[in-house]
Amino acid sequence: MSAVERLASEPLLRVADLSRWYGSIVGCRDVSFEMHPGEVLGIVGESGSGKTTLLKCLSGHLEPTSGKVEFDTRRHGMSDIYGLSEPDRRRMQREDWGFVHQNPRDGLRMRVSGGANVAEPLMNLGRRHYGEMRSATIAWLERVELDTSRIDDKPRNFSGGMQQRIQVARNLIHGPKLVFMDEPTGGLDVSVQARLLDLMRELVRDLGLAVIIVTHDMAVARLMADRLLVMRRGEVVETGLTDQVLDDPQHAYTQLLVSSVLQI
Amino acid sequence: MSAAATRPNEAERYYNYAYLDEQTKRMIRRAILKALAIPGYQAPFGSREMPVPYGWGTGGIQLTAAIIGPDDVYKCIDQGADDTTNAVSIRKFFARVADVATTEDTAEATIIQTRHRIPEQPLKAGQVLVFQVPQPEPLRGLEARETETRAMHAYEEYGLQYVSLYENISAFGRIAATAGYPVMVEERYLMSPSPIPKFDNPKMDDNEAILLFGAGREKRIYAIPPHTRVRSLDFEDYPFEVQTWEENCALCGAEDSYLDEVVLDDAGNRMFVCSDSHHCGQRRAEGHVGPMAGHQLANPVAEDGQ
């Protein structure tokens, strides 16, 4: 989808004046943006800037203090996700979304095999044919470049990078419209990180997925994101196309952030 | 109760009838009614300390104590047998604290407390089968959080349970789980049938008797009222199947009962016998003969005499 087509389409996610307070401490404040299908949005900022709070609010895990998160759901159309009943919201999260955690242990069931982890979203959607799910799982393991003969190994027997690939497969197999990623390459060494990023970029482009990716790594943002939100102390200080924000930062904080990236 | 048997301290004597105090029994009965009203739903209850450790049937004992009356006939089985240590002591316990008649005859009993089996003989209306349950939550092995499993029950999100069946097939090529095989009750609540063999699962469907499940440590009661649909989970391409044996019962020759394997010596000799001791005994009394009939195991009295 070209940028022009994307802008012409109806928004997938609309966030209006979203704030979340922890008592008197601000988590994030007055965040507003729109996202279109197929768009990859990066949220960058230093630790404590409110990235994770914002992601939790957007992904339905943390109710905002004020403001609205509207999403174009398959079952209910454009609706306020916190206005849906809990079972509807949970079903929407299962059907329309994926969530890739920073630590694969948070996103995988460590006591069941990698294959079952990948197939679980299908079972959650009501699929009850083992053979079909098995072949879908194998196809997805191939797609994330994992050795399919290891399908029945437990996640703990895979390396960190492979666990993250299982997590990616698990979050894409059911055909979500939007995937949240919280530092998906954090904790991986640079070469594994580069390969995983390359893979994710390819998948996102192939599937025309919309992704919200939270990261403090400017390189990840540069590689993955079409558009960036720069956060500081709970507020969005700058927003724009990734290249524009990183090459010509306007806000003093963004300039600091970009200039802090280590060069080799 | 004849008039002659009435004693001056009748009221005090019955205050603690069947071990538990009246308020506790009332609380348990309320939980039972709730459980019967919502088949398969795990109703919480205030489980009490019992004179046996958790894991020895405290949930089942509390259920029995709450429903038993002087006119009941009580049977207690452990793994199908009436004569195992646990069954004997629980049966003695109720004979003493509730003054009830006890029996080994499945048809004669009004309350049958069981661990790990459903009797072979079909149950009838008016009978109550009380199960001892170690872990009432079928999803617990996959989801450790109680808040989450409660939400999953509330919203009927049972996809996760299939993950365990999926794991089974990918590891063994078939659904190899044999005990505590999960069921759907009235197509609404996912339920653990307690660790009965899956051989017994079909017996729960449309059963005439009341099935009560008590988990003492986990403080949960659940129930299947008479004539309730109970379906064992499966996949479209891997349908639910029960265990089968190549041999018949060595003592009574039964082809259709659940068999236990008994190792006879260290030379590799073994026999298969009905796990339901009353069923096997009854069949032998009717003249059914298995290939090892007359074996000393068939005649425990002779064995005692050694």
Interface residues (C-beta under 8 A of the other chain):
Chain A: E86 P87 R90 R91 R94 R109 R111 V112 S113 G115 A116 A119 E120 M123 N124 L125 G126 R128 H129 Y130 G131 M133 R134 I151 D152
Chain B: G141 L142 A151 A154 Y155 E157 G159 L160 Y162 V163 S164 Y166 E167 I169 S170 A171 F235 E236 D237 Y238
